[in-house]
Amino acid sequence: MATRDLLASNRSRIGITVDMALALPCLDGSRLVAGTQGRDRRIRVVNIMEVPDIIRWMRGGELLLTTAYPVRDDVSALARLIPELASRGVTALGVKLGPYLDAFPQEMLEAADSCDFPIIEIPPDVIFNDILSEVLGTILNKQAMELERSQTIHECLTGVALAGGSLQQLLGALSELIHLPVAIKDEHQQVIAAAGEPPHDTGHPEVLAPPEVTTPIKAGTSHHGEVVAWTGGEALQPHQLMAMERAATISAMAIAQERALVSREQRHRTLLLMELVSGLPFDRAEMLRRADAMGWELEQPRAALLVELADSDGPLRVAAQPVEEHLVQLAQAAVPHSQPIVWALPTGLGVLVAPHCDSASLGQTLHDSLANVGSGLRVMVASGRVYDDIADFPKSYQEAVETLTVGREIYGHDFALTHEDLGLYRLLYQLPVAELERHVTEELGPLVDYDERRGGSLLATLECYFRHKRNRVATAEQLNVHYNTLRYRLDQIERLTGGLDRTPTSRLQLETALHAHRVLAAKSRAPGQTK
């Protein structure tokens, strides 16, 4: 349960219970004669009933004392009064039997039992002022003790923060204050610090048991995780709940400061790495010096990989988003033996690896690891070739850009490709756009014009036909059209292109034009994240 809910419920726990009051010397000899199910109700204040219309003066939490003098001429009024007192939030009614009321009316006791409203019989010799003094004194002493505990908690936990203590030290102090095992989990439910020997799940010894109490760690609207505690099924005391709230606040400040520092470092890393792979001239010695300060080994063969992420809503924003640090760490952990250097891009990641195996295996491993981040996440990984010298790393990065751009057009939004996998597309991508457009116009111009004028799909039909190796049945099934519809479309294509099987060269030119058309489409939709 969240501590905020527990704190809210504990506000109603201020004061002492009816049972606690009955144990005080001032109420010695008193007994609960009705409403025994309400004995755990809490008394926050004591009042004396001096007028019949006492209800309008009640605010809730009172132990109301009376001799029944105000209703001495209408004893049945007491029975009518009980439900009203209960609905007003009064805790209990203490009645001293004597000259004004010699016995409790049966209907009064029944009314009290029906709403679990405690009625206390007070001995005739007990003085109300003694009850007022002792019950209120006990309540005030209890509150003073809680305030003292609260101050101790504040000083202890704040002292850890002011001394620059770690989250582990903060948890150590918290565990000693509340005498319970505690931990901090990040927003991904990973334990980042623990103290007091938290219990483990009996079915899975490597996993911690579910905690009974949680306190969210929040900074503004940002959720950074939670402080959790294991209570063994016992209810937490108010000072323990306060300690957890205070620890969560201090944790939020510490985590926010740490992430601000990490964010600045990540921005610096990104600027340096984009400078390295941009293709612009750079000072080799200065670049190596700055890389060495970052702990990067650049004087060894490396390849560039680009990762783009998308979900059902489109490209996933990564750079400068809460998910950035988690994804960077996940990518680093996926291919640790390749000494990965990872940085965030607007909708993905850039990675420089020193391959210990072929780039295809690394790309697939990275793809599979990131795909497990969330349901419905689509991952595109594109790899450039390995280059020996730092001056050639921009070439590998540009190859990864080409692979990602073309791969998205050909394979959709989920793949792991290397530059070598592109085959013919690799060659076409190097041609000037004007040359590609000229070849497409020469070979496919009539089909494009027909589709634009009539809203047709001859070009898509031709692509599917070639992809299925001219198998008409498979093509019709793929396009979900009747066989005769496909035959009609192919006749139209034959007429507009001059024939699909004129010569081997003409067939090659037509298929190459289809591939060139896809490359042009890929270039026109190339994202800005790799710039």
BELDA-V195453 format. One record per backbone hydrogen bond with DSSP energy under -0.5 kcal/mol. CO is the residue of the C=O (numbers start at 1). NH is the residue of the N-H. If there is no record, write none. Layout:
co=CO nh=NH
co=CO nh=NH
This chain:
co=1 nh=214
co=2 nh=6
co=3 nh=7
co=4 nh=8
co=5 nh=9
co=6 nh=10
co=7 nh=11
co=8 nh=12
co=9 nh=12
co=10 nh=13
co=11 nh=14
co=16 nh=43
co=17 nh=21
co=18 nh=22
co=19 nh=23
co=20 nh=23
co=21 nh=24
co=24 nh=27
co=25 nh=28
co=27 nh=30
co=31 nh=33
co=31 nh=121
co=34 nh=119
co=35 nh=38
co=36 nh=39
co=38 nh=41
co=39 nh=18
co=39 nh=19
co=41 nh=18
co=42 nh=44
co=43 nh=16
co=45 nh=63
co=47 nh=65
co=48 nh=50
co=51 nh=54
co=52 nh=54
co=53 nh=56
co=54 nh=57
co=55 nh=58
co=61 nh=44
co=61 nh=45
co=62 nh=64
co=62 nh=91
co=62 nh=92
co=63 nh=47
co=63 nh=65
co=64 nh=94
co=65 nh=49
co=66 nh=96
co=68 nh=71
co=69 nh=72
co=71 nh=74
co=74 nh=77
co=75 nh=78
co=76 nh=79
co=76 nh=80
co=77 nh=81
co=78 nh=82
co=79 nh=83
co=80 nh=84
co=81 nh=85
co=82 nh=86
co=83 nh=87
co=84 nh=88
co=85 nh=89
co=85 nh=90
co=86 nh=89
co=89 nh=61
co=91 nh=118
co=92 nh=64
co=93 nh=95
co=93 nh=120
co=94 nh=66
co=95 nh=97
co=95 nh=122
co=101 nh=98
co=105 nh=108
co=105 nh=109
co=106 nh=110
co=107 nh=111
co=108 nh=112
co=109 nh=113
co=110 nh=114
co=111 nh=115
co=112 nh=117
co=113 nh=116
co=116 nh=118
co=118 nh=93
co=119 nh=33
co=119 nh=34
co=120 nh=95
co=120 nh=122
co=121 nh=31
co=122 nh=97
co=123 nh=126
co=127 nh=130
co=127 nh=131
co=128 nh=132
co=129 nh=133
co=130 nh=134
co=131 nh=135
co=132 nh=136
co=133 nh=137
co=134 nh=138
co=135 nh=139
co=136 nh=140
co=137 nh=141
co=138 nh=142
co=139 nh=143
co=140 nh=144
co=141 nh=145
co=142 nh=146
co=143 nh=147
co=144 nh=148
co=145 nh=149
co=146 nh=150
co=147 nh=151
co=148 nh=152
co=149 nh=153
co=150 nh=154
co=151 nh=155
co=152 nh=156
co=153 nh=157
co=154 nh=158
co=155 nh=159
co=156 nh=160
co=157 nh=161
co=158 nh=162
co=159 nh=163
co=160 nh=165
co=161 nh=164
co=166 nh=170
co=167 nh=171
co=168 nh=172
co=169 nh=173
co=170 nh=174
co=171 nh=175
co=172 nh=176
co=173 nh=177
co=174 nh=178
co=175 nh=179
co=175 nh=180
co=181 nh=230
co=182 nh=195
co=183 nh=228
co=184 nh=192
co=184 nh=193
co=185 nh=226
co=186 nh=189
co=190 nh=186
co=193 nh=184
co=195 nh=182
co=199 nh=209
co=204 nh=201
co=204 nh=207
co=207 nh=201
co=213 nh=229
co=214 nh=3
co=215 nh=227
co=216 nh=218
co=217 nh=224
co=217 nh=225
co=219 nh=222
co=222 nh=219
co=222 nh=224
co=225 nh=217
co=226 nh=185
co=227 nh=215
co=228 nh=183
co=229 nh=212
co=229 nh=213
co=229 nh=231
co=230 nh=181
co=231 nh=234
co=237 nh=240
co=237 nh=241
co=238 nh=242
co=239 nh=243
co=240 nh=244
co=241 nh=245
co=242 nh=246
co=243 nh=247
co=244 nh=248
co=245 nh=249
co=246 nh=250
co=247 nh=251
co=248 nh=252
co=249 nh=253
co=250 nh=254
co=251 nh=255
co=252 nh=256
co=253 nh=257
co=254 nh=258
co=255 nh=259
co=256 nh=260
co=257 nh=261
co=258 nh=262
co=259 nh=263
co=260 nh=264
co=261 nh=265
co=262 nh=266
co=263 nh=267
co=264 nh=268
co=265 nh=269
co=266 nh=270
co=267 nh=271
co=268 nh=272
co=269 nh=273
co=270 nh=274
co=271 nh=275
co=272 nh=276
co=273 nh=277
co=274 nh=278
co=282 nh=284
co=283 nh=287
co=284 nh=288
co=285 nh=289
co=286 nh=290
co=287 nh=291
co=288 nh=292
co=289 nh=293
co=290 nh=294
co=291 nh=296
co=292 nh=295
co=296 nh=298
co=298 nh=300
co=302 nh=387
co=303 nh=353
co=304 nh=384
co=305 nh=351
co=306 nh=382
co=307 nh=349
co=308 nh=380
co=309 nh=316
co=310 nh=378
co=311 nh=314
co=314 nh=311
co=315 nh=317
co=318 nh=321
co=321 nh=324
co=323 nh=327
co=324 nh=328
co=325 nh=329
co=326 nh=330
co=327 nh=331
co=328 nh=332
co=329 nh=333
co=330 nh=334
co=331 nh=335
co=333 nh=336
co=335 nh=338
co=335 nh=340
co=336 nh=339
co=338 nh=354
co=340 nh=342
co=341 nh=352
co=343 nh=350
co=345 nh=319
co=345 nh=348
co=346 nh=318
co=347 nh=309
co=348 nh=345
co=349 nh=307
co=350 nh=343
co=351 nh=305
co=351 nh=353
co=352 nh=341
co=353 nh=303
co=353 nh=355
co=358 nh=361
co=358 nh=362
co=359 nh=363
co=360 nh=364
co=361 nh=365
co=362 nh=366
co=363 nh=367
co=364 nh=368
co=365 nh=369
co=366 nh=370
co=367 nh=371
co=368 nh=372
co=369 nh=372
co=370 nh=373
co=374 nh=377
co=378 nh=310
co=379 nh=415
co=380 nh=308
co=381 nh=417
co=382 nh=306
co=383 nh=419
co=387 nh=302
co=389 nh=392
co=390 nh=393
co=392 nh=395
co=392 nh=396
co=393 nh=397
co=394 nh=398
co=395 nh=399
co=396 nh=400
co=397 nh=401
co=398 nh=402
co=399 nh=403
co=400 nh=404
co=401 nh=405
co=402 nh=406
co=403 nh=407
co=404 nh=408
co=405 nh=409
co=406 nh=410
co=407 nh=411
co=408 nh=412
co=415 nh=381
co=417 nh=383
co=418 nh=421
co=419 nh=422
co=420 nh=423
co=422 nh=425
co=423 nh=426
co=423 nh=427
co=424 nh=428
co=425 nh=429
co=426 nh=430
co=427 nh=430
co=427 nh=431
co=428 nh=431
co=432 nh=436
co=433 nh=437
co=434 nh=438
co=435 nh=439
co=436 nh=440
co=437 nh=441
co=438 nh=442
co=439 nh=443
co=440 nh=444
co=440 nh=445
co=441 nh=445
co=444 nh=447
co=444 nh=448
co=445 nh=449
co=446 nh=450
co=447 nh=451
co=448 nh=452
co=449 nh=453
co=450 nh=454
co=451 nh=455
co=451 nh=456
co=457 nh=461
co=458 nh=462
co=459 nh=463
co=460 nh=464
co=461 nh=465
co=462 nh=466
co=463 nh=467
co=464 nh=468
co=465 nh=470
co=466 nh=469
co=468 nh=471
co=470 nh=472
co=471 nh=475
co=472 nh=476
co=473 nh=477
co=474 nh=478
co=475 nh=479
co=476 nh=480
co=476 nh=481
co=482 nh=486
co=483 nh=487
co=484 nh=488
co=485 nh=489
co=486 nh=490
co=487 nh=491
co=488 nh=492
co=489 nh=493
co=490 nh=494
co=491 nh=495
co=492 nh=496
co=493 nh=497
co=494 nh=498
co=494 nh=499
co=499 nh=502
co=503 nh=507
co=504 nh=508
co=505 nh=509
co=506 nh=510
co=507 nh=511
co=508 nh=512
co=509 nh=513
co=510 nh=514
co=511 nh=515
co=512 nh=516
co=513 nh=517
co=514 nh=518
co=515 nh=519
co=516 nh=520
co=517 nh=521
co=518 nh=522
co=519 nh=523
co=520 nh=524
co=521 nh=525
co=523 nh=526
co=528 nh=531
